[in-house]
Amino acid sequence: MSPHETAHPDAPYGFETLAIHAGQDPDPLTGAVVVPISLASTFAQQAVGVHQGFEYSRSGNPTRAALETCLAALEGAAHGLAFASGLAAEDAVLHLLHPGDHLIIPLDAYGGTFRLIDQVYGAMGITYSAVDLTDLDAVAAACLPTTKLIWVETPSNPLLNVFDIAVLAGVAHERGATLVVDNTFATPYLQRPLRLGADVVVHSATKYLGGHSDVVGGFVAVDDPTLAERIGFYQNAVGGVPSPFDCYLVLRGAKTLPVRMDRHLSNAAAVVDLLVGHPGVERVLYPGLADHPGHDIARRQMTGFGGMVSFIVRGGEPAALAVAARTRLFTLAESLGAVESLIEHPHRMTHASVAGSPLAVDPGLIRLSVGLETTADLLADLTQALDAA
Ligand SMILES: Cc1ncc(COP(=O)(O)O)c(C=O)c1O
């Protein structure tokens, strides 16, 4: 078995057990119950080409292999590949495309994903159409004979739109295209895109998988061995790999993913209740709300609605900036998915790179990453900020 292969998905263990044990057997040399951080850049060979599975750390590293095995198990995937950042993971997937190819992207996605596709791959002769992925006629109309890939982010950043993975997988496969799902917001605890028909799952492991705002990382999960080999080729050939220490941090974070997610969900539900009833809030965007356009799909394809909450403040951008400046526990910062609660203004912060594009966001929008603090403290903080604004 190569370091990227794992036992297949329907392993006899539950999610929590896999988070703690998959790829993490006690160290055979010392019995250490925590996977060692293997800093070696190179590995001794008994004879030319004869080794214990590792040659050179960019190509494969024991700590990275443990992380890849664990996260692949959580996604129910046959193969996992870890990267230095979410964007490095996305870049390795986008390398599947060639000049002249076309892809479909959502109208709502992480700004950096859009920038990568628009400015980096666009300059290499790869074209895209930004389409409302809830409108299947629009998706079908946007498909060209050169369409090779459909990119989905669900729930999306920052509008928390929900897209039907199984339906979009059908649309992609009818045309021989690949369906990629960015599962960063949901995490495999709440949603397993490969089981719904997706071909590739990507993650910013910087977010919920790491979970503590102390590491930048990315991950790709696939079932198909050919895709695994091709993306694995780019992982090694381009070299956007994570350090062993970063792999250790994500692996440590992943152990508590299920319990953290449970608390993210309950705190987010309380925050949504508060926002829905507050006169300073024009609209709350959260897939758990019955009037959210993607609510029924979310109920079908997710086991919880997530810890991210977006809302539009009455009074537009000045009011949104005032709320973002007034919270004390919700730290004003980019990123998401960690233990501490964060607040941000997508128009000027995470999504500044989509200004003027079809993916531009409402300047009155605020995005919250609801953390694990005491629920009442979070509610009190938001209330004082909204009341003052
Ligand atoms: C949904 C989503 N995908 C991908 C990324 C990129 O990940 P990274 O910042 O780890 O490169 C982000 C970053 O915010 C994100 O929110």
The ligand as a Tripos MOL2 file, in Angstrom:
@<TRIPOS>MOLECULE
LIG
   16    16     1     0     0
SMALL
NO_CHARGES

@<TRIPOS>ATOM
      1 C1        -14.2400   27.5970    1.5070 C.3       1 LIG1
      2 C2        -12.7580   27.8430    1.4120 C.ar      1 LIG1
      3 N1        -12.0320   27.1230    0.5400 N.ar      1 LIG1
      4 C3        -10.7010   27.3020    0.4210 C.ar      1 LIG1
      5 C4        -10.0330   28.2600    1.1600 C.ar      1 LIG1
      6 C5         -8.5600   28.4680    0.9760 C.3       1 LIG1
      7 O1         -7.8640   27.8540    2.0110 O.3       1 LIG1
      8 P1         -6.4460   28.3530    2.5930 P.3       1 LIG1
      9 O2         -6.6590   29.7300    3.1550 O.co2     1 LIG1
     10 O3         -6.1120   27.3140    3.5990 O.co2     1 LIG1
     11 O4         -5.4920   28.3730    1.4440 O.co2     1 LIG1
     12 C6        -10.7510   29.0270    2.0830 C.ar      1 LIG1
     13 C7        -10.0650   30.0470    2.8970 C.2       1 LIG1
     14 O5        -10.6830   30.8420    3.5740 O.2       1 LIG1
     15 C8        -12.1540   28.8100    2.2000 C.ar      1 LIG1
     16 O6        -12.9050   29.5270    3.0600 O.3       1 LIG1
@<TRIPOS>BOND
     1     1     2 1
     2     2     3 ar
     3     2    15 ar
     4     3     4 ar
     5     4     5 ar
     6     5     6 1
     7     5    12 ar
     8     6     7 1
     9     7     8 1
    10     8     9 2
    11     8    10 1
    12     8    11 1
    13    12    13 1
    14    12    15 ar
    15    13    14 2
    16    15    16 1
@<TRIPOS>SUBSTRUCTURE
     1 LIG1         1 GROUP 0 **** ****
